[in-house]
Amino acid sequence: MNTADILVYNGTVLALDRDNTIIPDGFVTIKANTISSVGAKRKGLAKARKTIDAEGGFILPGLINGHTHAAMTLFRGLADDLPLMEWLNNYVFPVEGKMDAAFVRVGSLLACAEMIMSGTTTFCDMYLFEEEVAKAAKESGMRCIVGEVLYDFPSPNYGSLEGGFAYTEALIERWKGDPLVNIAVEPHSLFTCGVDLLKRANDIALSNDVPLIIHVSETKTEVEEIQNRCGKRPVQLLRDLGLLGPHFIADHCVYVDQLEVQLLAEHEVSVVHNPESNMKLASGVAPVPEMMAQGVTVALGTDGCASNNNLDLFSEMDTAAKLHKVSKLDPTVMDAQTLLRMATVDGARALGLEHSIGSLQAGKRADLIVIDTKKPHLIPLYNPYSHLVYAACGHDVKHSIIDGNVVMENRELLTLDVEDILAQANEKAKKVREWVK
């Protein structure tokens, strides 16, 4: 007789497996932190310790935010409508220089609350004081990959670069084997990091079998600066330095030419596309269809709230699809199924987690969400993929399970005190207002 710790039933299961299996009136059973079965109807199942009735909604893998800066929730709406370099140099870097660990903790808790309540179960973070981000994710029950941002100039967290390498290696050692928290090595970009930094960061990543994550070719100005400084385009430089490989995750890649796309594909580099941030900062349109056509795994990210204003991956999917359709003047480009895979199984693949999350399959970790479809904007229903990408929003997520734990039920966040986090965030915002006077 089959038994389960958790049974989620009476919904349309979108497995996002290799065959894009859809199961009307389907169920998912969970034992401990693992999916034990996925099937049609409830027959043959013994009673579970806990049951969740999807009430005819969608049951699908939790969404994966491939690139963000969690604590930047506290900069939401700060210095909008500015070019990237002016925004970074005149606002972001100066206020970040005044942050401390407590500031990052509150911003990260706020981000985790926002992400869970909008369907994200895993995120990849690059920022300062990343120990606090890891702790916030652990407290909230979220899965994450986090890495301390490394620069050639002093950091308000670790001081000199040597301190940054020591901090990164300590993170790797401290969180080794954790079921939710993974660590990456994360130099900021080619325009803030010299060759020696990049090579050493790569050595640390390879020796510890963790990802190397860098902002790459986000703006035309950045590409021109690297060409003037090194005589090569960014991806070519990374190739010649020996950094490219399956462990490498490139964020943005807005300005990559045909040769660079080929290099990314040949070296099995994954890319994270951040369309709303790229649009808001007028950075440009990444050649995502071209990258995918060459076999590059492309995930989806929100970037930080200072350049996006929200962490809602449903909004990001919708924007990504429409951006590329209008850019190509082709309504068939970037279809809904492709976008949902980018936010789930391809996101897991890009982050090196495809064997444990990203699809609903027996043996994988139990990360899933339930979408309430009994809403005016979700009626009638013809195509589940179309609904999820073009009609649904984060507020439609009703239940969320991460690593076999129910972290949100009936829109109630169970792992964090949201009211307390909001109050703390508003207090930190008072400091930000003082910093930018």
Buried (B, 14 or more C-beta within 10 A) or exposed (E): EEEBBBBBBBBBBBBBBEEBBBBEBBBBBBBEBBBBBBBEEBEEBEEBEBBBEBEBBBBBBBBBBBBBBBBBBBBBEBBEEBBBBEBBEBBBBEBBEEBEBEBBBBBBBBBBBBBBBBBBBBBBBBBBBBBBBBBBBBBBBBBBBBBBBBBBEEBBBBEEBEBBBEBBBBBBEEBEEBEBBBBBBBBBBBBBBEEEBBEBBBBBBBEBEBBBBBBBBBBEBBBEBBBEEBEBBBBBBBBEBEBBBEBBBBBBBBBBBEEBBBBBBEBBBBBBBBBBBBBBBEBBBBBBBBBBEBEBBBBBBBBBBBBBBBBBBBBBBBBBBBBBBEBBEEEEBBBBBBBBBBBBBBBBBBBBBBEBBBBBBEEBBBBBBBBBBEBEEBEEEEEBBBBBBBBBBBBBBBBBBBBBBBBBBEEEBBBBEBEEBBEBBEEBBEBBEEBBE
